[in-house]
Amino acid sequence: MLYSKLLGKSKKTIANYDSTNARLLEQGGFVSKTMSGVYTYLLLGQRVLNKIEQIIREEMDTIGQEILMPSLSPKSLWEQTGRITKIDALFKVLGANELSLKKNSAEYILNPTHEEILMPIAKQYFSSYKDFPFAIYQIQWKFRNEPRAKSGLMRGREFRMKDLYSFHTSEEDFKIYYEHSKKVYFRVFERLGLEKDTVICMASGGVFTDDFSHEFQTKCETGEDTIFYVKSKNLYYNKEVAPSQAPKVIYKEEKELPRKDVEGKGIIRVEELAEFLRIPVEKTTKTLLFETEKGEVIAAGVRGGYDINEEKLRKIVGCKILKLATPETVKKVTKAEVGYAGLLDLPKTVKIFMDESMDNRINFEMGANKTHYHSMNVNFGKDLPKPKIFYDFKLAEKGDAYPETGEEYVVFKAAEVGNIFPLGTRFADDFDYTYTDQQGKRKKIYMGCYGIGPSRIMGVLVEKFHDERGIVWPEPVAPFKYHLIGLDLKDQKIKKHAFEIYKLLTTNYKLEVLFDDREDVSAGEKFSDADLIGIPHRLVVSRRTGDKVEYKKRSSKEAKLVNLDEIQ
């Protein structure tokens, strides 16, 4: 490819970006930002994306068959699963103007995932025990209404996704496939150059299962996820599910003080409250009220400095749905406005749960269940019954310990590059999809889903592999293998020689070459662009090189003259 003809050349200056991959990919001419969270992949970017997807495709072909499903789907499929009112990132599509609406006024869903599309197809073709197990995958554009599209390709509203779905006649068979898929995923990340820094960690199973799902997380300082590592067990947890034991707090005072209510009008944030009351944050208490699908009211308390993990709490309560109580419910239960709830003197119908971080405290604060008031010097046994069981439903924080061993977690930032997820019989049940066994009986079907984000991986690769000069692509995904730079090209003899070398490399040697054939650009600018683009191997043709070429690895500082037959 001739650089002079390339759509998407490097830029000297670009707008400020919130991530390295967003800045370098646009500056290097890989992508062009259309709007927040939406990018055009220019030739260099498309070549990288294609190579990432080809590696993924080759490994997925060992465990599934590829199809291509549509981006649009009818609302009826999403109504059948009930997800049309539950997924908070769902886009709908309809005619954009009156002319279009006159032709067709129907509304469609722009798919963020494809279970709803695949289930009727699978049901149509596979129904006998002889057909199972089977797995279907695709590589497709996905669309999600992200509230904050950010970090370049790492969180977009339109993105590439490989999604695979497996179908099984038993939970045991599903688990065998599930474990095998982990090995296949690691082969993908090994080929992408990410294997040393990618770990598999436990994550939420959501509403599908009380078991963990699993995420593949690549260590990355700019990643959005926080991973908690148990070194002695070699276990990794996403912050959202990490079991957590809070560090114990030690207070100088030993004497319990009489409880008193203090007015703190409009003060509801923990840090602000602690400063106002002149107490440590650890002495404050966060109390939230929730409602279950059965209308039960749950009060949950956690030590100040922590947030409540609703998924952990849902499993402890044993309900299917747990949502924050409405302001009306809060006022009815506590007789106070939102922000002043506590666990004191609540109606007997309210079920109370306390996190283990609340234990081992004396003279602590709690909402007074009275608007603008906070109760000081609350103590167990005197003001509040001490529960028989303290639970763990807080969101883990740095400094917390793994409860089983008591060791402090190793905490690091990471970017999710893949996930695998048990679905159980959830979607098969929604579509009444069963199989017929050897005795002719209809039996349940078990499923799993398995995702990898190629466009996100492209962003992660840039975050991981760059230096102060630009991108340093791993060779398997680089847009070209060689970056040929022609200097002194106004000299027709040198120009002819440079083009002969380019033809030899591409035609005879069948190598992938980007040739910087620009005549009116300085050597320094060409070298700077080469470093920015990050192709693994650089070749230079100039007056000085004669019949040889100058060779340099992008990752090396050393350059040397080599014969053409040394290039492979």
C-alpha positions as semicolon CSV with decimal commas, in nm:
position;residue;x (nm);y (nm);z (nm)
1;M;0,000;0,000;0,000
2;L;0,133;0,345;-0,096
3;Y;0,114;0,585;0,196
4;S;0,055;0,878;-0,040
5;K;-0,275;0,716;-0,148
6;L;-0,383;0,613;0,200
7;L;-0,711;0,745;0,337
8;G;-0,629;0,833;0,694
9;K;-0,281;0,979;0,726
10;S;-0,127;1,080;1,057
11;K;-0,223;1,404;1,226
12;K;0,015;1,641;1,400
13;T;-0,248;1,768;1,643
14;I;-0,581;1,625;1,756
15;A;-0,840;1,706;2,019
16;N;-0,783;1,602;2,380
17;Y;-0,883;1,243;2,448
18;D;-0,950;1,053;2,769
19;S;-0,739;0,750;2,675
20;T;-0,418;0,656;2,498
21;N;-0,589;0,430;2,245
22;A;-0,833;0,703;2,140
23;R;-0,550;0,951;2,088
24;L;-0,301;0,724;1,909
25;L;-0,553;0,547;1,687
26;E;-0,695;0,873;1,558
27;Q;-0,360;1,048;1,537
28;G;-0,210;0,751;1,351
29;G;-0,493;0,737;1,096
30;F;-0,647;0,408;1,211
31;V;-0,992;0,542;1,297
32;S;-1,199;0,854;1,251
33;K;-1,440;0,954;1,525
34;T;-1,790;0,999;1,386
35;M;-1,946;1,087;1,722
36;S;-1,903;0,984;2,083
37;G;-1,870;0,606;2,099
38;V;-1,889;0,559;1,720
39;Y;-1,587;0,526;1,489
40;T;-1,507;0,472;1,124
41;Y;-1,227;0,219;1,078
42;L;-0,993;0,347;0,809
43;L;-0,769;0,112;0,611
44;L;-0,503;0,073;0,880
45;G;-0,764;0,020;1,151
46;Q;-0,969;-0,217;0,939
47;R;-0,665;-0,433;0,871
48;V;-0,587;-0,458;1,243
49;L;-0,950;-0,538;1,325
50;N;-0,964;-0,803;1,050
51;K;-0,653;-0,974;1,185
52;I;-0,787;-0,979;1,541
53;E;-1,113;-1,125;1,416
54;Q;-0,940;-1,384;1,201
55;I;-0,748;-1,516;1,502
56;I;-1,071;-1,532;1,699
57;R;-1,250;-1,699;1,406
58;E;-0,987;-1,970;1,367
59;E;-1,012;-2,066;1,734
60;M;-1,392;-2,047;1,747
61;D;-1,413;-2,276;1,444
62;T;-1,276;-2,551;1,668
63;I;-1,580;-2,534;1,897
64;G;-1,864;-2,386;1,691
65;Q;-1,999;-2,300;1,347
66;E;-2,012;-1,945;1,217
67;I;-2,326;-1,771;1,097
68;L;-2,423;-1,405;1,060
69;M;-2,735;-1,272;1,227
70;P;-2,908;-0,939;1,158
71;S;-2,858;-0,615;1,347
72;L;-3,234;-0,547;1,351
73;S;-3,494;-0,760;1,525
74;P;-3,869;-0,732;1,587
75;K;-3,983;-0,605;1,926
76;S;-4,195;-0,918;1,968
77;L;-3,890;-1,137;2,030
78;W;-3,773;-0,908;2,310
79;E;-4,123;-0,895;2,454
80;Q;-4,124;-1,275;2,457
81;T;-3,818;-1,285;2,683
82;G;-3,929;-0,982;2,884
83;R;-3,595;-0,811;2,826
84;I;-3,747;-0,521;2,636
85;T;-3,818;-0,350;2,970
86;K;-3,512;-0,477;3,158
87;I;-3,203;-0,402;2,949
88;D;-3,100;-0,045;3,023
89;A;-2,885;-0,007;2,710
90;L;-3,142;-0,107;2,449
91;F;-3,177;0,098;2,129
92;K;-3,494;0,105;1,922
93;V;-3,509;0,194;1,550
94;L;-3,792;0,364;1,365
95;G;-3,838;0,588;1,066
96;A;-3,643;0,912;1,104
97;N;-3,891;1,140;0,927
98;E;-4,250;1,160;0,811
99;L;-4,168;1,028;0,463
100;S;-4,010;0,715;0,612
101;L;-4,284;0,667;0,871
102;K;-4,549;0,677;0,598
103;K;-4,377;0,382;0,433
104;N;-4,330;0,183;0,753
105;S;-4,412;0,298;1,105
106;A;-4,296;-0,019;1,282
107;E;-4,036;-0,006;1,559
108;Y;-3,741;-0,245;1,574
109;I;-3,468;-0,331;1,822
110;L;-3,104;-0,265;1,737
111;N;-2,947;-0,576;1,884
112;P;-2,702;-0,548;2,176
113;T;-2,694;-0,931;2,195
114;H;-2,851;-1,210;1,990
115;E;-3,018;-1,471;2,210
116;E;-3,361;-1,354;2,094
117;I;-3,263;-1,398;1,728
118;L;-3,091;-1,734;1,759
119;M;-3,346;-1,923;1,968
120;P;-3,619;-1,954;1,700
121;I;-3,354;-2,053;1,443
122;A;-3,201;-2,323;1,663
123;K;-3,548;-2,452;1,752
124;Q;-3,632;-2,484;1,383
125;Y;-3,329;-2,699;1,298
126;F;-3,218;-2,892;1,608
127;S;-3,468;-3,080;1,824
128;S;-3,344;-3,441;1,861
129;Y;-3,092;-3,561;2,118
130;K;-2,881;-3,663;1,817
131;D;-2,834;-3,295;1,728
132;F;-2,675;-3,204;2,061
133;P;-2,447;-3,057;2,172
134;F;-2,394;-2,780;1,920
135;A;-2,260;-2,425;1,923
136;I;-2,321;-2,128;1,696
137;Y;-2,117;-1,808;1,677
138;Q;-2,098;-1,488;1,480
139;I;-1,883;-1,175;1,458
140;Q;-2,120;-0,882;1,429
141;W;-2,177;-0,516;1,511
142;K;-2,350;-0,461;1,844
143;F;-2,523;-0,148;1,970
144;R;-2,567;-0,032;2,328
145;N;-2,697;0,295;2,462
146;E;-2,400;0,364;2,685
147;P;-2,462;0,666;2,912
148;R;-2,094;0,760;2,887
149;A;-1,912;0,634;2,581
150;K;-1,546;0,678;2,670
151;S;-1,195;0,535;2,656
152;G;-1,188;0,520;2,276
153;L;-1,261;0,171;2,147
154;M;-1,288;0,030;2,499
155;R;-1,642;0,157;2,561
156;G;-1,851;0,245;2,258
157;R;-2,210;0,263;2,149
158;E;-2,133;0,068;1,832
159;F;-1,872;-0,206;1,854
160;R;-1,765;-0,544;1,720
161;M;-1,849;-0,858;1,915
162;K;-1,790;-1,227;1,873
163;D;-2,078;-1,399;2,047
164;L;-2,106;-1,776;2,067
165;Y;-2,399;-1,975;2,209
166;S;-2,381;-2,341;2,310
167;F;-2,674;-2,582;2,351
168;H;-2,672;-2,895;2,569
169;T;-2,899;-3,177;2,685
170;S;-2,771;-3,167;3,043
171;E;-2,604;-2,934;3,287
172;E;-2,314;-3,178;3,311
173;D;-2,252;-3,164;2,935
174;F;-2,272;-2,784;2,947
175;K;-2,007;-2,769;3,221
176;I;-1,767;-2,983;3,015
177;Y;-1,803;-2,749;2,718
178;Y;-1,779;-2,443;2,944
179;E;-1,444;-2,555;3,084
180;H;-1,314;-2,636;2,736
181;S;-1,413;-2,289;2,614
182;K;-1,179;-2,137;2,874
183;K;-0,884;-2,313;2,711
184;V;-0,990;-2,196;2,365
185;Y;-1,018;-1,840;2,489
186;F;-0,669;-1,849;2,632
187;R;-0,539;-1,969;2,295
188;V;-0,694;-1,659;2,141
189;F;-0,528;-1,425;2,392
190;E;-0,197;-1,606;2,355
191;R;-0,202;-1,547;1,979
192;L;-0,292;-1,182;2,035
193;G;0,010;-1,131;2,261
194;L;-0,199;-1,078;2,575
195;E;-0,155;-1,413;2,749
196;K;0,096;-1,295;3,014
197;D;-0,133;-1,024;3,145
198;T;-0,474;-1,185;3,098
199;V;-0,643;-1,370;3,382
200;I;-0,979;-1,538;3,424
201;C;-1,179;-1,395;3,709
202;M;-1,512;-1,465;3,870
203;A;-1,795;-1,225;3,798
204;S;-2,167;-1,194;3,853
205;G;-2,403;-1,454;3,710
206;G;-2,680;-1,194;3,715
207;V;-3,039;-1,318;3,706
208;F;-2,946;-1,632;3,510
209;T;-2,759;-1,822;3,777
210;D;-2,636;-1,793;4,134
211;D;-2,309;-1,941;4,013
212;F;-2,031;-1,714;3,894
213;S;-1,981;-1,621;3,534
214;H;-1,622;-1,570;3,422
215;E;-1,444;-1,274;3,268
216;F;-1,110;-1,260;3,090
217;Q;-0,940;-0,951;3,224
218;T;-0,620;-0,798;3,089
219;K;-0,413;-0,604;3,341
220;C;-0,429;-0,244;3,227
221;E;-0,390;0,077;3,427
222;T;-0,657;0,247;3,217
223;G;-0,902;-0,042;3,246
224;E;-1,247;0,020;3,395
225;D;-1,258;-0,292;3,612
226;T;-1,096;-0,350;3,950
227;I;-0,972;-0,704;4,013
228;F;-0,914;-0,857;4,356
229;Y;-0,652;-1,135;4,364
230;V;-0,610;-1,402;4,634
231;K;-0,246;-1,499;4,598
232;S;-0,254;-1,812;4,815
233;K;-0,551;-1,952;4,619
234;N;-0,463;-1,808;4,278
235;L;-0,820;-1,674;4,255
236;Y;-0,935;-1,358;4,081
237;Y;-1,261;-1,175;4,150
238;N;-1,419;-0,880;3,980
239;K;-1,487;-0,609;4,238
240;E;-1,860;-0,663;4,192
241;V;-1,849;-1,013;4,344
242;A;-1,532;-1,023;4,557
243;P;-1,610;-1,170;4,901
244;S;-1,487;-0,911;5,145
245;Q;-1,379;-0,877;5,505
246;A;-1,341;-0,516;5,615
247;P;-1,032;-0,409;5,810
248;K;-1,115;-0,391;6,178
249;V;-1,129;-0,045;6,332
250;I;-0,985;0,034;6,674
251;Y;-1,122;0,316;6,886
252;K;-0,954;0,479;7,184
253;E;-1,274;0,515;7,385
254;E;-1,408;0,211;7,565
255;K;-1,711;0,364;7,739
256;E;-2,051;0,359;7,568
257;L;-2,204;0,705;7,551
258;P;-2,575;0,791;7,563
259;R;-2,747;0,806;7,226
260;K;-2,844;1,152;7,100
261;D;-2,997;1,292;6,783
262;V;-2,810;1,570;6,602
263;E;-2,961;1,794;6,337
264;G;-2,769;1,795;6,010
265;K;-2,997;1,959;5,759
266;G;-2,925;1,851;5,401
267;I;-2,614;1,653;5,503
268;I;-2,644;1,300;5,369
269;R;-2,306;1,220;5,204
270;V;-2,086;1,006;5,428
271;E;-1,769;1,215;5,399
272;E;-1,958;1,540;5,454
273;L;-2,146;1,390;5,748
274;A;-1,828;1,259;5,914
275;E;-1,670;1,604;5,887
276;F;-1,982;1,773;6,024
277;L;-2,009;1,535;6,321
278;R;-1,629;1,529;6,374
279;I;-1,610;1,152;6,369
280;P;-1,416;0,905;6,151
281;V;-1,594;0,790;5,835
282;E;-1,583;0,437;5,979
283;K;-1,822;0,548;6,254
284;T;-2,091;0,649;6,006
285;T;-2,347;0,402;5,873
286;K;-2,505;0,386;5,530
287;T;-2,860;0,249;5,536
288;L;-3,058;0,176;5,222
289;L;-3,408;0,040;5,180
290;F;-3,497;-0,206;4,905
291;E;-3,808;-0,381;4,777
292;T;-3,832;-0,736;4,645
293;E;-4,057;-0,868;4,368
294;K;-4,298;-0,979;4,643
295;G;-4,326;-0,629;4,787
296;E;-4,113;-0,706;5,094
297;V;-3,914;-0,415;5,234
298;I;-3,548;-0,481;5,313
299;A;-3,326;-0,253;5,521
300;A;-2,953;-0,299;5,470
301;G;-2,676;-0,132;5,669
302;V;-2,306;-0,105;5,589
303;R;-2,017;0,084;5,745
304;G;-1,942;0,429;5,609
305;G;-1,685;0,421;5,329
306;Y;-1,851;0,122;5,161
307;D;-2,126;0,082;4,904
308;I;-2,387;-0,191;4,905
309;N;-2,354;-0,455;4,635
310;E;-2,712;-0,518;4,530
311;E;-2,634;-0,850;4,360
312;K;-2,467;-0,988;4,673
313;L;-2,758;-0,867;4,883
314;R;-3,015;-1,015;4,644
315;K;-2,862;-1,361;4,683
316;I;-2,853;-1,326;5,062
317;V;-3,218;-1,217;5,074
318;G;-3,310;-1,503;4,840
319;C;-3,523;-1,301;4,599
320;K;-3,527;-1,273;4,221
321;I;-3,555;-0,895;4,200
322;L;-3,418;-0,637;4,442
323;K;-3,459;-0,268;4,370
324;L;-3,416;0,051;4,567
325;A;-3,732;0,145;4,753
326;T;-3,924;0,441;4,617
327;P;-3,915;0,771;4,809
328;E;-4,277;0,705;4,898
329;T;-4,191;0,367;5,052
330;V;-3,893;0,513;5,239
331;K;-4,110;0,784;5,391
332;K;-4,385;0,538;5,482
333;V;-4,140;0,302;5,657
334;T;-3,905;0,554;5,825
335;K;-4,133;0,860;5,855
336;A;-3,844;1,056;5,704
337;E;-3,726;1,182;5,368
338;V;-3,467;0,988;5,168
339;G;-3,117;1,024;5,313
340;Y;-3,203;0,993;5,682
341;A;-3,291;0,624;5,710
342;G;-3,145;0,411;5,986
343;L;-3,198;0,067;6,135
344;L;-3,343;0,202;6,456
345;D;-3,706;0,130;6,555
346;L;-3,817;0,010;6,213
347;P;-4,152;-0,169;6,170
348;K;-4,139;-0,541;6,241
349;T;-4,240;-0,614;5,880
350;V;-3,906;-0,475;5,760
351;K;-3,632;-0,738;5,730
352;I;-3,298;-0,603;5,852
353;F;-2,959;-0,714;5,716
354;M;-2,623;-0,587;5,843
355;D;-2,290;-0,615;5,670
356;E;-1,998;-0,758;5,866
357;S;-1,824;-0,419;5,842
358;M;-2,076;-0,287;6,099
359;D;-1,944;-0,516;6,371
360;N;-1,674;-0,424;6,626
361;R;-1,784;-0,063;6,657
362;I;-1,875;0,155;6,950
363;N;-2,062;0,486;6,962
364;F;-2,135;0,487;6,591
365;E;-2,368;0,707;6,384
366;M;-2,686;0,607;6,205
367;G;-2,977;0,780;6,035
368;A;-3,236;0,879;6,297
369;N;-3,539;0,802;6,074
370;K;-3,624;1,168;6,120
371;T;-3,574;1,421;5,841
372;H;-3,248;1,619;5,884
373;Y;-3,144;1,421;6,193
374;H;-2,870;1,168;6,265
375;S;-2,836;0,948;6,572
376;M;-2,500;0,962;6,748
377;N;-2,349;0,709;6,989
378;V;-2,554;0,412;6,872
379;N;-2,441;0,086;7,036
380;F;-2,538;-0,276;6,995
381;G;-2,735;-0,428;7,280
382;K;-2,848;-0,090;7,409
383;D;-2,988;0,098;7,109
384;L;-2,987;-0,172;6,843
385;P;-3,014;-0,551;6,878
386;K;-2,696;-0,719;6,767
387;P;-2,781;-0,959;6,483
388;K;-2,711;-1,329;6,511
389;I;-2,547;-1,316;6,168
390;F;-2,351;-1,042;5,996
391;Y;-2,341;-1,080;5,617
392;D;-2,105;-0,973;5,341
393;F;-2,291;-0,759;5,090
394;K;-2,059;-0,464;5,052
395;L;-1,866;-0,372;4,742
396;A;-1,507;-0,468;4,815
397;E;-1,247;-0,194;4,858
398;K;-0,868;-0,189;4,855
399;G;-0,741;-0,300;5,194
400;D;-1,013;-0,562;5,240
401;A;-0,925;-0,924;5,311
402;Y;-1,036;-1,253;5,158
403;P;-1,260;-1,397;5,433
404;E;-1,151;-1,759;5,396
405;T;-0,780;-1,692;5,460
406;G;-0,778;-1,343;5,610
407;E;-0,510;-1,228;5,365
408;E;-0,533;-0,884;5,212
409;Y;-0,628;-0,880;4,847
410;V;-0,384;-0,776;4,575
411;V;-0,582;-0,517;4,378
412;F;-0,520;-0,401;4,021
413;K;-0,697;-0,237;3,729
414;A;-0,792;-0,439;3,422
415;A;-0,988;-0,426;3,098
416;E;-1,239;-0,696;3,016
417;V;-1,158;-0,861;2,682
418;G;-1,396;-1,159;2,699
419;N;-1,656;-1,335;2,909
420;I;-1,831;-1,671;2,935
421;F;-2,170;-1,704;3,096
422;P;-2,400;-1,987;3,212
423;L;-2,754;-1,921;3,090
424;G;-2,917;-2,233;3,233
425;T;-3,257;-2,300;3,073
426;R;-3,368;-1,936;3,080
427;F;-3,396;-1,861;2,706
428;A;-3,496;-2,213;2,608
429;D;-3,786;-2,183;2,852
430;D;-3,890;-1,846;2,708
431;F;-3,917;-1,999;2,361
432;D;-4,048;-2,338;2,476
433;Y;-3,743;-2,494;2,316
434;T;-3,689;-2,855;2,423
435;Y;-3,529;-3,164;2,273
436;T;-3,665;-3,516;2,236
437;D;-3,463;-3,783;2,417
438;Q;-3,415;-4,150;2,320
439;Q;-3,747;-4,243;2,484
440;G;-3,933;-3,973;2,296
441;K;-3,972;-3,747;2,600
442;R;-3,929;-3,372;2,585
443;K;-3,641;-3,247;2,800
444;K;-3,494;-2,913;2,895
445;I;-3,207;-2,751;2,704
446;Y;-2,912;-2,589;2,884
447;M;-2,722;-2,300;2,731
448;G;-2,412;-2,086;2,766
449;C;-2,298;-1,769;2,595
450;Y;-1,940;-1,667;2,523
451;G;-1,827;-1,320;2,417
452;I;-1,508;-1,158;2,292
453;G;-1,490;-0,793;2,182
454;P;-1,252;-0,753;1,883
455;S;-1,282;-0,373;1,870
456;R;-1,230;-0,347;2,245
457;I;-0,926;-0,575;2,214
458;M;-0,786;-0,337;1,953
459;G;-0,811;-0,055;2,208
460;V;-0,659;-0,268;2,484
461;L;-0,365;-0,365;2,261
462;V;-0,282;0,002;2,210
463;E;-0,310;0,070;2,583
464;K;-0,073;-0,220;2,651
465;F;0,170;-0,183;2,362
466;H;0,282;0,175;2,311
467;D;0,567;0,404;2,407
468;E;0,628;0,777;2,402
469;R;0,655;0,774;2,022
470;G;0,342;0,579;1,936
471;I;0,194;0,229;1,900
472;V;0,402;-0,091;1,907
473;W;0,173;-0,352;1,747
474;P;0,225;-0,723;1,819
475;E;0,316;-0,875;1,483
476;P;0,009;-1,103;1,445
477;V;-0,227;-0,803;1,439
478;A;-0,013;-0,527;1,288
479;P;-0,172;-0,362;0,981
480;F;0,140;-0,443;0,778
481;K;0,451;-0,643;0,857
482;Y;0,694;-0,392;0,704
483;H;0,698;-0,013;0,685
484;L;0,915;0,083;0,388
485;I;1,037;0,441;0,392
486;G;1,179;0,606;0,082
487;L;1,414;0,900;0,134
488;D;1,570;1,126;-0,131
489;L;1,284;1,036;-0,366
490;K;1,325;1,351;-0,574
491;D;1,630;1,176;-0,712
492;Q;1,470;0,970;-0,989
493;K;1,731;0,696;-0,958
494;I;1,661;0,651;-0,586
495;K;1,288;0,670;-0,648
496;K;1,304;0,397;-0,914
497;H;1,514;0,179;-0,684
498;A;1,272;0,226;-0,393
499;F;0,973;0,126;-0,607
500;E;1,161;-0,178;-0,737
501;I;1,223;-0,290;-0,379
502;Y;0,856;-0,231;-0,292
503;K;0,750;-0,444;-0,589
504;L;1,000;-0,715;-0,501
505;L;0,878;-0,735;-0,139
506;T;0,508;-0,739;-0,225
507;T;0,507;-0,940;-0,550
508;N;0,800;-1,178;-0,520
509;Y;0,824;-1,215;-0,142
510;K;0,447;-1,178;-0,085
511;L;0,504;-0,954;0,214
512;E;0,264;-0,698;0,359
513;V;0,428;-0,358;0,307
514;L;0,321;0,000;0,370
515;F;0,544;0,217;0,148
516;D;0,591;0,581;0,244
517;D;0,644;0,717;-0,105
518;R;0,585;1,084;-0,024
519;E;0,842;1,312;-0,189
520;D;0,770;1,642;-0,014
521;V;0,800;1,516;0,346
522;S;1,118;1,526;0,556
523;A;1,298;1,218;0,683
524;G;1,221;1,316;1,042
525;E;0,850;1,338;0,974
526;K;0,847;1,000;0,800
527;F;1,033;0,835;1,087
528;S;0,797;0,999;1,336
529;D;0,494;0,870;1,143
530;A;0,644;0,521;1,129
531;D;0,689;0,515;1,505
532;L;0,337;0,648;1,556
533;I;0,179;0,384;1,329
534;G;0,378;0,111;1,503
535;I;0,438;-0,148;1,226
536;P;0,683;-0,410;1,365
537;H;0,963;-0,378;1,106
538;R;1,099;-0,063;0,937
539;L;1,299;-0,057;0,613
540;V;1,466;0,255;0,471
541;V;1,586;0,313;0,115
542;S;1,804;0,621;0,051
543;R;2,125;0,739;-0,111
544;R;2,316;0,612;0,190
545;T;2,179;0,256;0,179
546;G;2,299;0,178;-0,176
547;D;2,200;-0,176;-0,281
548;K;2,103;-0,262;0,076
549;V;1,824;-0,140;0,303
550;E;1,834;-0,011;0,655
551;Y;1,643;-0,240;0,890
552;K;1,509;-0,159;1,236
553;K;1,256;-0,322;1,465
554;R;0,992;-0,087;1,603
555;S;1,070;-0,212;1,953
556;S;1,446;-0,163;1,912
557;K;1,673;0,142;1,905
558;E;1,933;-0,023;1,684
559;A;1,926;-0,002;1,303
560;K;2,149;-0,193;1,060
561;L;2,207;-0,235;0,686
562;V;2,093;-0,569;0,546
563;N;2,068;-0,738;0,207
564;L;1,724;-0,777;0,057
565;D;1,743;-1,157;0,071
566;E;1,767;-1,132;0,451
567;I;1,413;-0,994;0,469
568;Q;1,138;-1,248;0,524
